[in-house]
Amino acid sequence: MAHDLLVTASPEPTLDRLRAGDLDGAWSTFVDRYRRLIFAQIRRATTEPDDVMDIFAHVCERLRENDLARLKRFAFDPAPRASFATWLVAVLRNLIVDWFRARDGRSRAQPPRSLSPLGKRMYELVFLEHRSHREASELVLLANGDTGVTAGDCRRALREAHRAAFIGAIGTRARPVVAVPYAEWVAATADASFVHDAGEALRLAMQALDEETQLVIQLFVVEEMPAADIAHVLRLGSAKAVYNKVYRGLAVVREALARL
């Protein structure tokens, strides 16, 4: 395969094989290395066995199309903005959402029935319409100005919506894949006694962490992926290395709160 662009060697064997033109070898290595991560992302969206396998097939088909075009674009990017694993998580979530939209239609996704009315509205705004927390809260307050809904009510509804999205409340046929940054999830799930400044401090603290630490915390805490699997996927050596990154990252968050 001819490429004029020179790219330095990477510790990621999938990318190295792509750059060498070994497409079959690159795909085999990719599936062996990232199969656990792919299934972990799929199972955040659905636990139905048939759906899980159908989505896995869909993801593989899309990643393999046009001679691994998506993977090649990352491999030959001279200045990628994220690590390969971070980029892959974003791609997987988009592909999973595409599968649900193709099956159910964009308009059929519904909030879990277990949510309160305000929690359902927040769920719709954040997870189905992809609005920011601030925009969602402002819209709810504007729409409920005469009903006594407060900013505190909005924060509680956000926490309720996030718990439903990450846990997978019973009654949701096609739960959308969560695309909200982990820093926002931390802010939304903070104790109600924290004021707006605390949420901002948490977001800034998370953003100060390196990309790999953010991804490890997201996979371990939010996605509930086993530490050994994270270590294998991200080449961290052992589960202990995963625990160390999680503990150190969360220590940064705690320090940010202690300064308030």
ABEGO torsion letter per residue (X at the ends): XBBABBBBBBABAAAAAAAAGBAAAAAAAAAAAAAAAAAAAAAAABABAAAAAAAAAAAAAAAABGGGAAAAAAAABABBABBAAAAAAAAAAAAAAAAAAAAAEAAABBBBAABBAAAAAAAAAAAAAGBBAAAAAAAAAAAAAAAGBBAAAAAAAAAAAAAAAAAGBBGBABBBBBABBAAAAAAAABBAABBAAAAAAAAAAAAABBAAAAAAAAAAAAAGBBAAAAAAAAGAGBAAAAAAAAAAAAAAAAAAAAAX
